[in-house]
Amino acid sequence: MPASTNDEDSIQGGTAPCVRDLLGQSVDAAFERYGRPETDRRAGEDRWLRFEAPNWTLRLRARPSGVGGPELVRSWTAAFAEGFDTVPEALRALGLPPAEPSAGTEDTRLPLRDGAGRVHSLTLSVRRGRIRAATGFDEPPDWDVDTPLPDDL
């Protein structure tokens, strides 16, 4: 099955959900992308949503932008049934821009720039030699902060 590269594939259950520019979006935008969640629960100020497809699961954490403000996606974790061999393959399936390194044999942390130019954190988790999960956070990386970011991230 080809890698998911758009929202339609995310809803249809491609190899991964499209998460491009999801951080900072409203919960309503997540419903438009992925449909009805399997789980929707609250824990304190956080709202946790879990979406499922045959080949992936996506868990979102949302929190209001302020008192009475809309709930915005603060983090997401996508888990993949089959996993991916390389970082570029996983990023492509998630609808994210390419980055180096080109192969992943251990957990990888990358800066993630959204369409508005904000920098977020991205972690790819490797299990049994394959990339099995990815997590995006709505805050800039706290590692190697002195390393310049490529323009295409």
DRENPA-651533 format. One line per field, with one value per atom (N, C-alpha, C): residue in three letters; residue number from 1; x, y, z; atom name. Coordinates in Angstrom, 1 decimal. Example, Ala and Ser with C-alpha at 12.3 -4.5 7.8 and 13.67 -1.06 7.14 Angstrom:
BEGIN
type: c(ALA:ALA:ALA:SER:SER:SER)
seq: c(1:1:1:2:2:2)
X: c(13.2:12.3:13.2:12.8:13.7:12.9)
Y: c(-5.7:-4.5:-3.3:-2.2:-1.1:0.0)
Z: c(7.8:7.8:7.8:7.1:7.1:7.9)
atom: c(N:CA:C:N:CA:C)
***
This chain:
BEGIN
type: c(MET:MET:MET:PRO:PRO:PRO:ALA:ALA:ALA:SER:SER:SER:THR:THR:THR:ASN:ASN:ASN:ASP:ASP:ASP:GLU:GLU:GLU:ASP:ASP:ASP:SER:SER:SER:ILE:ILE:ILE:GLN:GLN:GLN:GLY:GLY:GLY:GLY:GLY:GLY:THR:THR:THR:ALA:ALA:ALA:PRO:PRO:PRO:CYS:CYS:CYS:VAL:VAL:VAL:ARG:ARG:ARG:ASP:ASP:ASP:LEU:LEU:LEU:LEU:LEU:LEU:GLY:GLY:GLY:GLN:GLN:GLN:SER:SER:SER:VAL:VAL:VAL:ASP:ASP:ASP:ALA:ALA:ALA:ALA:ALA:ALA:PHE:PHE:PHE:GLU:GLU:GLU:ARG:ARG:ARG:TYR:TYR:TYR:GLY:GLY:GLY:ARG:ARG:ARG:PRO:PRO:PRO:GLU:GLU:GLU:THR:THR:THR:ASP:ASP:ASP:ARG:ARG:ARG:ARG:ARG:ARG:ALA:ALA:ALA:GLY:GLY:GLY:GLU:GLU:GLU:ASP:ASP:ASP:ARG:ARG:ARG:TRP:TRP:TRP:LEU:LEU:LEU:ARG:ARG:ARG:PHE:PHE:PHE:GLU:GLU:GLU:ALA:ALA:ALA:PRO:PRO:PRO:ASN:ASN:ASN:TRP:TRP:TRP:THR:THR:THR:LEU:LEU:LEU:ARG:ARG:ARG:LEU:LEU:LEU:ARG:ARG:ARG:ALA:ALA:ALA:ARG:ARG:ARG:PRO:PRO:PRO:SER:SER:SER:GLY:GLY:GLY:VAL:VAL:VAL:GLY:GLY:GLY:GLY:GLY:GLY:PRO:PRO:PRO:GLU:GLU:GLU:LEU:LEU:LEU:VAL:VAL:VAL:ARG:ARG:ARG:SER:SER:SER:TRP:TRP:TRP:THR:THR:THR:ALA:ALA:ALA:ALA:ALA:ALA:PHE:PHE:PHE:ALA:ALA:ALA:GLU:GLU:GLU:GLY:GLY:GLY:PHE:PHE:PHE:ASP:ASP:ASP:THR:THR:THR:VAL:VAL:VAL:PRO:PRO:PRO:GLU:GLU:GLU:ALA:ALA:ALA:LEU:LEU:LEU:ARG:ARG:ARG:ALA:ALA:ALA:LEU:LEU:LEU:GLY:GLY:GLY:LEU:LEU:LEU:PRO:PRO:PRO:PRO:PRO:PRO:ALA:ALA:ALA:GLU:GLU:GLU:PRO:PRO:PRO:SER:SER:SER:ALA:ALA:ALA:GLY:GLY:GLY:THR:THR:THR:GLU:GLU:GLU:ASP:ASP:ASP:THR:THR:THR:ARG:ARG:ARG:LEU:LEU:LEU:PRO:PRO:PRO:LEU:LEU:LEU:ARG:ARG:ARG:ASP:ASP:ASP:GLY:GLY:GLY:ALA:ALA:ALA:GLY:GLY:GLY:ARG:ARG:ARG:VAL:VAL:VAL:HIS:HIS:HIS:SER:SER:SER:LEU:LEU:LEU:THR:THR:THR:LEU:LEU:LEU:SER:SER:SER:VAL:VAL:VAL:ARG:ARG:ARG:ARG:ARG:ARG:GLY:GLY:GLY:ARG:ARG:ARG:ILE:ILE:ILE:ARG:ARG:ARG:ALA:ALA:ALA:ALA:ALA:ALA:THR:THR:THR:GLY:GLY:GLY:PHE:PHE:PHE:ASP:ASP:ASP:GLU:GLU:GLU:PRO:PRO:PRO:PRO:PRO:PRO:ASP:ASP:ASP:TRP:TRP:TRP:ASP:ASP:ASP:VAL:VAL:VAL:ASP:ASP:ASP:THR:THR:THR:PRO:PRO:PRO:LEU:LEU:LEU:PRO:PRO:PRO:ASP:ASP:ASP:ASP:ASP:ASP:LEU:LEU:LEU)
seq: c(1:1:1:2:2:2:3:3:3:4:4:4:5:5:5:6:6:6:7:7:7:8:8:8:9:9:9:10:10:10:11:11:11:12:12:12:13:13:13:14:14:14:15:15:15:16:16:16:17:17:17:18:18:18:19:19:19:20:20:20:21:21:21:22:22:22:23:23:23:24:24:24:25:25:25:26:26:26:27:27:27:28:28:28:29:29:29:30:30:30:31:31:31:32:32:32:33:33:33:34:34:34:35:35:35:36:36:36:37:37:37:38:38:38:39:39:39:40:40:40:41:41:41:42:42:42:43:43:43:44:44:44:45:45:45:46:46:46:47:47:47:48:48:48:49:49:49:50:50:50:51:51:51:52:52:52:53:53:53:54:54:54:55:55:55:56:56:56:57:57:57:58:58:58:59:59:59:60:60:60:61:61:61:62:62:62:63:63:63:64:64:64:65:65:65:66:66:66:67:67:67:68:68:68:69:69:69:70:70:70:71:71:71:72:72:72:73:73:73:74:74:74:75:75:75:76:76:76:77:77:77:78:78:78:79:79:79:80:80:80:81:81:81:82:82:82:83:83:83:84:84:84:85:85:85:86:86:86:87:87:87:88:88:88:89:89:89:90:90:90:91:91:91:92:92:92:93:93:93:94:94:94:95:95:95:96:96:96:97:97:97:98:98:98:99:99:99:100:100:100:101:101:101:102:102:102:103:103:103:104:104:104:105:105:105:106:106:106:107:107:107:108:108:108:109:109:109:110:110:110:111:111:111:112:112:112:113:113:113:114:114:114:115:115:115:116:116:116:117:117:117:118:118:118:119:119:119:120:120:120:121:121:121:122:122:122:123:123:123:124:124:124:125:125:125:126:126:126:127:127:127:128:128:128:129:129:129:130:130:130:131:131:131:132:132:132:133:133:133:134:134:134:135:135:135:136:136:136:137:137:137:138:138:138:139:139:139:140:140:140:141:141:141:142:142:142:143:143:143:144:144:144:145:145:145:146:146:146:147:147:147:148:148:148:149:149:149:150:150:150:151:151:151:152:152:152:153:153:153)
X: c(0.9:0.0:0.9:0.6:1.5:1.4:2.5:2.5:1.4:0.8:-0.2:0.5:0.0:0.6:-0.5:-1.7:-2.7:-3.8:-4.7:-5.7:-6.7:-7.0:-7.9:-7.3:-6.0:-5.3:-5.4:-5.2:-5.3:-6.6:-7.7:-9.0:-9.2:-8.7:-8.9:-8.0:-7.0:-6.2:-4.9:-4.2:-2.9:-2.0:-0.7:0.3:0.6:0.2:0.4:-0.6:-1.0:-1.8:-1.0:-1.6:-1.0:-1.1:0.1:0.1:0.7:0.9:1.6:0.8:1.4:0.9:-0.3:-0.3:-1.3:-1.1:0.1:0.4:-0.1:-0.9:-1.4:-2.8:-3.2:-4.6:-5.6:-6.9:-8.0:-8.3:-9.0:-9.5:-10.5:-11.2:-12.2:-11.4:-10.3:-9.5:-9.1:-8.8:-8.4:-9.6:-10.8:-12.0:-12.3:-12.0:-12.1:-11.1:-9.9:-8.9:-9.2:-9.5:-9.5:-10.9:-11.9:-13.2:-13.4:-14.3:-14.7:-13.6:-13.1:-12.1:-12.6:-11.8:-12.1:-12.3:-11.4:-11.4:-11.3:-12.1:-12.1:-12.3:-11.2:-11.3:-10.6:-10.9:-10.3:-9.5:-8.3:-7.5:-7.0:-7.6:-7.2:-7.6:-6.6:-6.9:-6.7:-6.1:-5.8:-7.0:-7.1:-8.1:-7.3:-7.5:-6.8:-7.8:-7.3:-8.1:-7.3:-7.9:-7.2:-8.0:-7.4:-7.9:-7.3:-8.0:-7.5:-7.8:-6.9:-7.1:-6.4:-6.7:-6.1:-4.6:-3.8:-2.4:-1.7:-2.5:-1.9:-2.9:-2.3:-3.1:-2.5:-3.3:-2.9:-3.5:-2.6:-3.1:-2.7:-3.7:-3.5:-3.8:-3.0:-3.2:-3.5:-4.7:-5.1:-5.3:-5.2:-5.3:-5.9:-6.7:-7.2:-6.1:-6.3:-5.3:-5.3:-6.3:-6.5:-7.9:-8.3:-9.6:-10.7:-11.4:-12.5:-12.1:-10.8:-10.2:-10.4:-10.2:-10.3:-9.3:-9.6:-8.6:-7.7:-6.4:-5.4:-4.6:-4.2:-3.3:-1.9:-1.5:-0.2:0.8:0.4:1.3:0.5:1.2:0.6:1.6:1.1:1.9:1.2:1.9:1.5:2.2:1.5:2.1:1.8:2.7:2.6:2.6:1.6:1.5:2.8:3.2:4.3:5.7:5.6:6.9:7.5:8.6:9.3:10.8:11.5:12.9:13.7:13.3:14.1:13.4:14.1:13.5:12.7:13.3:12.6:11.3:11.3:10.1:9.0:9.4:8.4:7.9:8.8:8.3:7.4:7.7:6.9:5.5:5.4:4.1:3.3:4.0:3.3:2.9:3.4:3.1:4.0:5.2:6.2:7.3:8.0:9.1:10.3:11.1:12.3:13.3:14.1:15.2:16.3:17.4:18.5:18.5:19.0:19.7:18.7:19.3:18.4:18.0:18.7:18.3:18.2:17.3:17.2:17.4:18.4:18.6:18.4:18.2:18.0:17.0:16.5:15.6:16.3:15.4:15.9:15.1:15.8:15.1:15.4:14.4:14.6:13.8:14.2:13.4:12.3:11.1:10.0:9.5:9.6:9.1:7.7:6.8:5.4:5.3:4.1:3.9:4.0:3.8:3.9:5.3:6.3:7.7:8.0:7.0:7.3:8.1:9.0:9.8:9.3:9.0:8.5:9.5:9.3:10.1:9.5:10.3:9.8:10.7:10.2:10.9:10.4:11.3:11.0:11.5:10.7:11.1:11.3:12.4:12.8:12.7:12.0:11.8:12.1:12.9:13.2:13.6:14.5:15.1:14.2:13.0:12.1:11.5:11.2:10.6:9.1:8.7:7.4:6.5:7.1:6.2:6.9:6.1:6.6:5.8:6.5:5.8:6.2:5.2:5.4:5.0:5.8:5.5:5.4:4.6:4.4:5.4:6.6:7.6:8.9:9.8:11.0:11.9:12.8:13.7:14.5:14.8:15.6:17.0:17.3:18.6:19.3:20.6:21.5:20.8:20.4:19.7:20.6:22.0:22.9:23.1:22.6:22.7:21.7:22.2:21.2:20.3:19.1:18.0:18.0:17.9:17.8:16.5:16.5:15.3:14.1:14.3:13.2:12.6:12.9:12.3:11.1)
Y: c(-1.2:0.0:1.2:2.2:3.4:4.2:5.0:5.8:6.9:7.3:8.3:9.7:10.5:11.8:12.9:12.6:13.6:13.2:14.2:13.9:12.8:12.7:11.6:10.2:10.1:8.8:8.6:9.7:9.6:9.0:9.5:9.0:7.6:7.3:6.0:4.9:5.4:4.4:4.0:4.9:4.7:4.1:4.2:3.6:4.6:5.8:6.8:7.9:8.6:9.8:11.0:11.8:13.1:14.1:14.5:15.3:16.7:17.0:18.3:19.4:20.3:21.5:21.3:20.1:19.8:20.5:20.6:21.3:22.7:23.1:24.4:24.6:23.5:23.6:23.2:23.6:23.3:21.8:21.4:20.0:19.8:20.8:20.7:20.4:20.9:20.6:19.2:18.6:17.2:16.3:16.7:16.0:16.0:17.2:17.3:16.3:16.2:15.4:13.9:13.5:12.1:11.5:12.3:11.8:11.8:10.9:10.7:9.9:10.4:9.7:8.4:7.4:6.2:6.5:7.5:7.9:9.4:10.0:11.4:11.6:11.9:12.1:13.3:13.7:14.9:14.5:15.1:14.9:16.3:16.9:18.3:19.2:20.1:21.0:20.3:19.1:18.5:17.6:17.6:16.7:15.7:14.4:13.4:12.7:12.7:12.0:10.9:9.8:8.8:8.4:8.5:8.1:6.8:5.9:4.6:4.4:3.7:3.2:1.8:1.0:-0.3:-0.4:0.6:0.6:1.6:2.4:3.3:3.8:4.3:5.0:6.4:7.4:8.7:9.2:9.6:10.2:11.6:12.5:13.9:14.4:15.4:16.1:17.5:18.0:19.4:20.1:21.4:22.3:23.6:24.3:25.6:26.6:27.5:28.5:29.6:29.6:30.6:30.3:31.1:30.9:31.1:30.1:30.2:30.1:29.9:29.8:28.4:28.3:27.0:26.0:24.7:23.7:23.5:23.6:23.5:22.2:21.6:20.4:20.8:20.3:20.6:19.5:18.3:17.2:16.1:15.3:14.1:13.0:11.8:10.6:9.7:9.3:8.4:7.1:6.0:4.6:3.9:3.2:2.5:1.0:0.3:-1.1:-1.8:-1.4:-2.0:-1.3:0.0:0.7:1.1:1.8:2.3:2.0:1.8:1.5:2.8:3.9:5.1:6.3:7.3:8.6:9.2:9.4:10.0:9.3:8.0:7.2:7.5:7.5:7.9:9.3:10.2:11.6:11.8:11.2:11.3:10.7:9.6:9.0:9.9:10.6:11.6:12.9:13.1:14.3:15.4:15.1:16.0:16.2:17.4:17.6:16.6:16.4:15.4:16.1:15.2:15.6:14.5:14.9:13.9:13.5:12.4:11.4:10.6:9.9:9.2:7.8:7.3:6.0:6.0:5.3:5.3:3.9:3.8:2.6:2.8:4.0:4.3:5.5:5.8:6.9:8.2:9.0:10.2:11.4:12.5:13.8:14.8:15.5:16.5:17.7:18.9:20.1:19.9:20.5:20.4:21.8:22.4:23.7:23.5:24.3:24.2:25.3:25.3:26.2:27.7:28.0:29.4:29.8:28.8:29.1:28.8:28.4:28.0:26.7:26.6:25.4:24.6:23.3:22.4:21.2:20.3:19.1:17.9:17.0:15.7:14.6:13.5:12.4:11.2:10.4:9.1:8.0:7.0:5.9:4.7:4.0:2.8:1.6:0.6:-0.7:-1.8:-2.8:-3.9:-3.5:-2.4:-2.0:-1.2:-0.8:-0.1:1.1:2.2:3.3:3.0:2.9:2.4:3.5:4.7:5.8:7.1:8.2:9.5:10.4:11.4:12.3:13.7:14.6:16.0:16.8:17.8:18.6:20.1:20.9:22.3:23.2:22.7:23.6:23.3:24.3:24.1:23.0:22.5:21.4:22.0:21.2:21.6:20.9:20.3:19.7:20.4:20.5:21.2:22.4:23.3:24.5:25.5:25.3:26.1:25.7:24.5:24.0:24.7:25.3:26.0:25.0:25.4:24.6:24.8:23.6:23.8:24.5:25.2:26.0:25.1:23.9:23.1:22.2:22.4:21.6:22.3)
Z: c(0.0:0.0:0.0:-0.8:-0.9:0.4:0.6:1.8:1.7:2.8:2.9:2.7:1.9:1.7:1.7:2.0:2.1:3.1:3.3:4.3:4.0:2.7:2.2:2.6:2.4:2.7:4.2:5.0:6.5:6.9:6.3:6.6:6.1:4.9:4.3:5.0:5.8:6.5:5.8:5.1:4.5:5.5:5.2:6.1:7.3:7.2:8.3:8.1:9.2:9.1:8.6:7.8:7.4:8.6:9.1:10.3:10.0:8.7:8.3:8.9:9.6:10.2:11.1:11.8:12.7:14.1:14.5:15.7:15.7:16.7:16.8:16.2:15.5:14.9:15.9:15.6:16.5:16.5:17.5:17.6:16.4:16.1:15.0:13.7:13.5:12.3:12.3:13.5:13.6:13.2:13.7:13.3:11.8:11.2:9.7:9.0:9.5:8.9:9.1:10.3:10.7:11.0:11.1:11.4:12.9:13.3:14.7:15.4:16.6:17.3:18.0:18.2:18.9:20.4:20.9:22.3:22.4:23.3:23.5:25.0:25.7:27.2:27.7:28.8:29.4:30.7:30.9:32.1:32.4:33.4:33.8:32.7:32.3:31.2:29.8:29.8:28.5:28.0:26.7:26.0:25.2:25.4:24.7:23.7:22.4:21.4:20.7:20.4:19.7:18.5:17.3:16.0:15.6:14.9:14.5:13.0:12.4:11.0:11.0:10.0:10.0:10.2:9.7:9.7:10.6:11.4:12.3:13.4:14.4:15.4:15.6:16.0:16.2:17.5:18.4:19.7:19.7:20.0:20.1:21.5:21.9:23.2:22.8:23.3:23.0:24.3:24.3:25.4:24.9:25.7:25.3:25.1:24.2:24.0:25.1:25.8:26.9:27.5:28.5:29.1:28.1:27.9:26.9:25.4:25.2:23.9:23.3:22.0:21.3:21.8:21.8:22.1:20.9:21.1:20.1:20.3:19.2:19.3:19.8:20.9:21.5:21.2:21.0:20.6:20.0:19.2:18.6:18.6:18.6:18.5:17.5:16.4:15.4:15.6:15.7:15.8:14.5:13.9:12.6:12.8:12.2:12.3:11.7:10.5:9.9:10.1:10.3:10.5:9.2:9.2:8.1:8.2:7.1:7.1:7.3:6.7:6.7:7.2:7.7:8.1:7.0:5.8:4.7:4.4:4.4:4.1:5.2:6.5:7.5:7.4:7.1:7.0:5.8:4.7:3.5:3.8:4.5:4.9:5.8:6.6:7.6:6.9:5.6:5.0:5.4:5.9:6.4:5.4:5.4:4.5:4.8:3.8:4.0:5.0:5.6:6.4:6.4:6.9:7.2:8.6:9.0:8.3:7.4:6.4:5.4:5.9:6.9:7.5:9.0:9.5:10.9:11.5:12.4:13.1:14.6:15.0:16.4:16.5:17.7:17.8:17.3:16.6:16.0:16.4:16.7:17.1:16.0:15.5:14.5:14.8:14.4:14.4:13.3:13.5:12.6:12.4:11.2:10.9:10.3:10.7:10.1:9.0:8.4:7.3:7.6:8.9:9.4:9.8:9.7:10.1:11.5:12.3:13.7:13.8:14.7:14.9:16.1:15.8:16.8:16.9:17.8:18.0:17.4:16.8:16.2:16.7:17.2:17.6:16.8:16.3:15.6:16.5:16.8:17.6:16.8:17.0:16.3:17.3:16.8:17.5:16.5:16.9:16.1:14.7:14.6:13.4:12.4:12.8:12.0:12.8:12.1:12.7:12.9:14.2:14.6:15.1:15.4:15.9:15.7:15.7:15.6:16.5:17.1:18.0:17.7:17.6:17.4:18.6:19.0:20.1:19.7:20.3:19.9:20.5:20.8:21.4:20.6:20.6:19.8:20.5:19.7:20.3:21.4:22.4:23.6:23.5:22.3:22.1:21.0:21.1:20.1:19.6:20.5:20.1:19.3:19.3:18.6:17.2:16.8:15.5:14.6:13.5:12.6:11.9:11.7:11.1:9.6:8.8:7.4:7.1:6.0:5.6:5.2:4.8:4.3:5.4:6.7:7.8:8.2)
atom: c(N:CA:C:N:CA:C:N:CA:C:N:CA:C:N:CA:C:N:CA:C:N:CA:C:N:CA:C:N:CA:C:N:CA:C:N:CA:C:N:CA:C:N:CA:C:N:CA:C:N:CA:C:N:CA:C:N:CA:C:N:CA:C:N:CA:C:N:CA:C:N:CA:C:N:CA:C:N:CA:C:N:CA:C:N:CA:C:N:CA:C:N:CA:C:N:CA:C:N:CA:C:N:CA:C:N:CA:C:N:CA:C:N:CA:C:N:CA:C:N:CA:C:N:CA:C:N:CA:C:N:CA:C:N:CA:C:N:CA:C:N:CA:C:N:CA:C:N:CA:C:N:CA:C:N:CA:C:N:CA:C:N:CA:C:N:CA:C:N:CA:C:N:CA:C:N:CA:C:N:CA:C:N:CA:C:N:CA:C:N:CA:C:N:CA:C:N:CA:C:N:CA:C:N:CA:C:N:CA:C:N:CA:C:N:CA:C:N:CA:C:N:CA:C:N:CA:C:N:CA:C:N:CA:C:N:CA:C:N:CA:C:N:CA:C:N:CA:C:N:CA:C:N:CA:C:N:CA:C:N:CA:C:N:CA:C:N:CA:C:N:CA:C:N:CA:C:N:CA:C:N:CA:C:N:CA:C:N:CA:C:N:CA:C:N:CA:C:N:CA:C:N:CA:C:N:CA:C:N:CA:C:N:CA:C:N:CA:C:N:CA:C:N:CA:C:N:CA:C:N:CA:C:N:CA:C:N:CA:C:N:CA:C:N:CA:C:N:CA:C:N:CA:C:N:CA:C:N:CA:C:N:CA:C:N:CA:C:N:CA:C:N:CA:C:N:CA:C:N:CA:C:N:CA:C:N:CA:C:N:CA:C:N:CA:C:N:CA:C:N:CA:C:N:CA:C:N:CA:C:N:CA:C:N:CA:C:N:CA:C:N:CA:C:N:CA:C:N:CA:C:N:CA:C:N:CA:C:N:CA:C:N:CA:C:N:CA:C:N:CA:C:N:CA:C:N:CA:C:N:CA:C:N:CA:C:N:CA:C:N:CA:C:N:CA:C:N:CA:C:N:CA:C:N:CA:C:N:CA:C:N:CA:C:N:CA:C:N:CA:C:N:CA:C:N:CA:C:N:CA:C:N:CA:C:N:CA:C:N:CA:C:N:CA:C:N:CA:C:N:CA:C:N:CA:C)
***
